[in-house]
Amino acid sequence: MRDLAAAADIPEGGVKVVAAGALSVALCKVAGAIYAVENRCSHDDGPLGEGDLEGFAIMCPRHGAKFDVRNGEVLRMPAAFPCRTFPVKIENGRVLAEVPPS
């Protein structure tokens, strides 16, 4: 598990983009829980962390593809493949995620 951020730094309904080695990760807080998704749209590599978070859906700012932050499932085209998600746990106020090594 990688230590990515302080849980308090992620506002409810907000997104914080962090580096996990060479990988960029968007940490999303919804209904008090924090989810980690790769900060990359599967459609054209757009920066998901710069898109809107609407409930459990994060939208790519480039072409409007939407993904479920809980499991990466595509909710709206033009994306055809899910985005990667990573298991998260909060420990001592820190967000830890199971992100693969760089």
Sequence and secondary structure as in RCSB ss.txt:
>XXXX:A:sequence
MRDLAAAADIPEGGVKVVAAGALSVALCKVAGAIYAVENRCSHDDGPLGEGDLEGFAIMCPRHGAKFDVRNGEVL
RMPAAFPCRTFPVKIENGRVLAEVPPS
>XXXX:A:secstr
 EEEEEGGGS TT EEEEEETTEEEEEEEETTEEEEEESS TTT   GGGS EETTEEE TTT  EEETTT  EE
ETT  S   EE EEEETTEEEE     
